Amino acid sequence: MSSGQAPPNVGKMTYRVNLTPDLAIIQMQPADGSAVPDFKAGQFVALGLNLDRNGDKITYRAYSLSSPPKEKRHFEFYIKWSTEPVMGKLTSALFNMGQGDLLYWRKPAGAFTIEDKKADGTPENRRLVLVASGTGLAPFISYILHLKNTGSKREIVLLHGAKYARELGYRDMLEKIAASDPNFKYLPTVSRPDHQLSQGWHGNTGRVETLLGSQLEKILGEKITPANSFFHICGYQGTINSVVAILIPLGFVTNRNKRKDGSFDIKIETYG
Ligand SMILES: Cc1cc2nc3c(=O)[nH]c(=O)nc-3n(C[C@H](O)[C@H](O)[C@H](O)COP(=O)(O)OP(=O)(O)OC[C@H]3O[C@@H](n4cnc5c(N)ncnc54)[C@H](O)[C@@H]3O)c2cc1C
């Protein structure tokens, strides 16, 4: 290690389950047995590996935490193996690892968190509409569990788009919450319904942005406006662009282009 630098944090993978060969839920705990540090729902942790056999350079990549802040035993992640157009560096190594293997991690960071106050300081009570493509779901799992853990009554609508039904991670849990909590609605959709990995799927089809509009309004019983809804969008750049293009004409404003008074109605996190 070069002088003057704190040694990197070491973590131990304690759990890995694959939904498909290239999509996994992974848990990691600090290798020294300490509790995970405090963080806010929606933050990420940079995971690192030494991919350079002859050197000490650690390659880090950011991964959103899917576990809620209250979970102190481990961090949980929802990770896709990047294989196109070339094999991803970190994920190719990560998908060859299993329980007990060690990896480096940096403390949680990031501002893709739940807004609880408006720009004018008054409480932010608008309905949360969470739009995710692929593993962009991860921070929203943390949000949903956190809001449940803290007894929040804020209305949440989760829209999740995946290529295949098997890639609808956390589906059982989300369906159970939706069945028991009138404040939570879950709308999954699959863009490749005819594929083998979507066998048995009878739900929505198409990209996640197609759920916005009449389908969402039918479920909510009202039109979506900046006065009643606050959006979070996470995942591929294409999804973000499409969702923003639908919302801007409705008067919504993103955190990247706030109004003069500092207010905004859409928060964005891009993975790619
Ligand atoms: C804030 C944040 C949170 C994130 N959270 C998650 C998460 O929860 N889950 C998740 O799965 N991912 C998440 N990501 C993405 C993650 O950080 C990595 O980018 C991803 O896992 C790929 O890393 P990699 O090292 O395997 O791929 P890399 O080697 O970095 O490659 C990245 C992409 O570029 C392509 N590429 C590489 N080299 C070339 C080349 N020479 N020519 C053309 N294409 C090339 C690869 O095929 C791949 O698609 C997040 C990113 C950010 C910024």
The ligand as an SDF file (V2000), in Angstrom:
LIG
                    3D

 53 58  0  0  0  0  0  0  0  0999 V2000
  -23.9940    5.2080   -8.8630 C   0  0  0  0  0  0  0  0  0  0  0  0
  -23.9330    3.8840   -9.6040 C   0  0  0  0  0  0  0  0  0  0  0  0
  -24.5940    2.7870   -9.0780 C   0  0  0  0  0  0  0  0  0  0  0  0
  -24.5530    1.5610   -9.7470 C   0  0  0  0  0  0  0  0  0  0  0  0
  -25.2450    0.5110   -9.2240 N   0  0  0  0  0  0  0  0  0  0  0  0
  -25.2680   -0.6660   -9.8800 C   0  0  0  0  0  0  0  0  0  0  0  0
  -26.0390   -1.7650   -9.3670 C   0  0  0  0  0  0  0  0  0  0  0  0
  -26.7090   -1.6650   -8.3360 O   0  0  0  0  0  0  0  0  0  0  0  0
  -26.0030   -2.9310  -10.0650 N   0  0  0  0  0  0  0  0  0  0  0  0
  -25.2780   -3.0840  -11.2220 C   0  0  0  0  0  0  0  0  0  0  0  0
  -25.2880   -4.1840  -11.8000 O   0  0  0  0  0  0  0  0  0  0  0  0
  -24.5560   -2.0460  -11.7120 N   0  0  0  0  0  0  0  0  0  0  0  0
  -24.5150   -0.8700  -11.0700 C   0  0  0  0  0  0  0  0  0  0  0  0
  -23.7560    0.1710  -11.5700 N   0  0  0  0  0  0  0  0  0  0  0  0
  -22.8700   -0.0710  -12.7410 C   0  0  0  0  0  0  0  0  0  0  0  0
  -21.4850   -0.5780  -12.2330 C   0  0  0  0  0  0  0  0  0  0  0  0
  -20.8330    0.4600  -11.5120 O   0  0  0  0  0  0  0  0  0  0  0  0
  -20.5320   -1.0090  -13.3570 C   0  0  0  0  0  0  0  0  0  0  0  0
  -20.4510    0.0270  -14.3080 O   0  0  0  0  0  0  0  0  0  0  0  0
  -20.9390   -2.3010  -14.0540 C   0  0  0  0  0  0  0  0  0  0  0  0
  -21.0990   -3.3580  -13.1150 O   0  0  0  0  0  0  0  0  0  0  0  0
  -19.8990   -2.7220  -15.0970 C   0  0  0  0  0  0  0  0  0  0  0  0
  -18.6600   -2.8610  -14.4740 O   0  0  0  0  0  0  0  0  0  0  0  0
  -17.5310   -3.8100  -15.1330 P   0  0  0  0  0  0  0  0  0  0  0  0
  -16.2170   -3.4700  -14.5210 O   0  0  0  0  0  0  0  0  0  0  0  0
  -17.9510   -5.2410  -15.1030 O   0  0  0  0  0  0  0  0  0  0  0  0
  -17.5510   -3.3650  -16.6320 O   0  0  0  0  0  0  0  0  0  0  0  0
  -16.4850   -2.4010  -17.3890 P   0  0  0  0  0  0  0  0  0  0  0  0
  -15.2620   -3.1650  -17.6950 O   0  0  0  0  0  0  0  0  0  0  0  0
  -16.3530   -1.1350  -16.6170 O   0  0  0  0  0  0  0  0  0  0  0  0
  -17.2910   -2.1300  -18.7240 O   0  0  0  0  0  0  0  0  0  0  0  0
  -18.4810   -1.3510  -18.6740 C   0  0  0  0  0  0  0  0  0  0  0  0
  -19.2350   -1.4990  -19.9840 C   0  0  0  0  0  0  0  0  0  0  0  0
  -18.4620   -0.9820  -21.0390 O   0  0  0  0  0  0  0  0  0  0  0  0
  -18.2490   -1.9720  -22.0150 C   0  0  0  0  0  0  0  0  0  0  0  0
  -16.8510   -1.8790  -22.5030 N   0  0  0  0  0  0  0  0  0  0  0  0
  -15.7330   -2.0670  -21.7810 C   0  0  0  0  0  0  0  0  0  0  0  0
  -14.6430   -1.9120  -22.5600 N   0  0  0  0  0  0  0  0  0  0  0  0
  -15.1010   -1.6130  -23.7900 C   0  0  0  0  0  0  0  0  0  0  0  0
  -14.4900   -1.3410  -25.0310 C   0  0  0  0  0  0  0  0  0  0  0  0
  -13.1580   -1.3290  -25.1670 N   0  0  0  0  0  0  0  0  0  0  0  0
  -15.2690   -1.0670  -26.0880 N   0  0  0  0  0  0  0  0  0  0  0  0
  -16.6150   -1.0480  -25.9860 C   0  0  0  0  0  0  0  0  0  0  0  0
  -17.2520   -1.3190  -24.8450 N   0  0  0  0  0  0  0  0  0  0  0  0
  -16.5070   -1.5940  -23.7790 C   0  0  0  0  0  0  0  0  0  0  0  0
  -18.4890   -3.3160  -21.3370 C   0  0  0  0  0  0  0  0  0  0  0  0
  -18.9300   -4.2940  -22.2340 O   0  0  0  0  0  0  0  0  0  0  0  0
  -19.5450   -2.9550  -20.3350 C   0  0  0  0  0  0  0  0  0  0  0  0
  -20.8320   -2.9850  -20.9050 O   0  0  0  0  0  0  0  0  0  0  0  0
  -23.8080    1.4230  -10.9490 C   0  0  0  0  0  0  0  0  0  0  0  0
  -23.1420    2.5330  -11.4610 C   0  0  0  0  0  0  0  0  0  0  0  0
  -23.2190    3.7390  -10.8220 C   0  0  0  0  0  0  0  0  0  0  0  0
  -22.4920    4.9230  -11.4100 C   0  0  0  0  0  0  0  0  0  0  0  0
  1  2  1  0
  2  3  1  0
  2 52  2  0
  3  4  2  0
  4  5  1  0
  4 50  1  0
  5  6  2  0
  6  7  1  0
  6 13  1  0
  7  8  2  0
  7  9  1  0
  9 10  1  0
 10 11  2  0
 10 12  1  0
 12 13  2  0
 13 14  1  0
 14 15  1  0
 14 50  1  0
 15 16  1  0
 16 17  1  0
 16 18  1  0
 18 19  1  0
 18 20  1  0
 20 21  1  0
 20 22  1  0
 22 23  1  0
 23 24  1  0
 24 25  2  0
 24 26  1  0
 24 27  1  0
 27 28  1  0
 28 29  2  0
 28 30  1  0
 28 31  1  0
 31 32  1  0
 32 33  1  0
 33 34  1  0
 33 48  1  0
 34 35  1  0
 35 36  1  0
 35 46  1  0
 36 37  1  0
 36 45  1  0
 37 38  2  0
 38 39  1  0
 39 40  1  0
 39 45  2  0
 40 41  1  0
 40 42  2  0
 42 43  1  0
 43 44  2  0
 44 45  1  0
 46 47  1  0
 46 48  1  0
 48 49  1  0
 50 51  2  0
 51 52  1  0
 52 53  1  0
M  END
$$$$
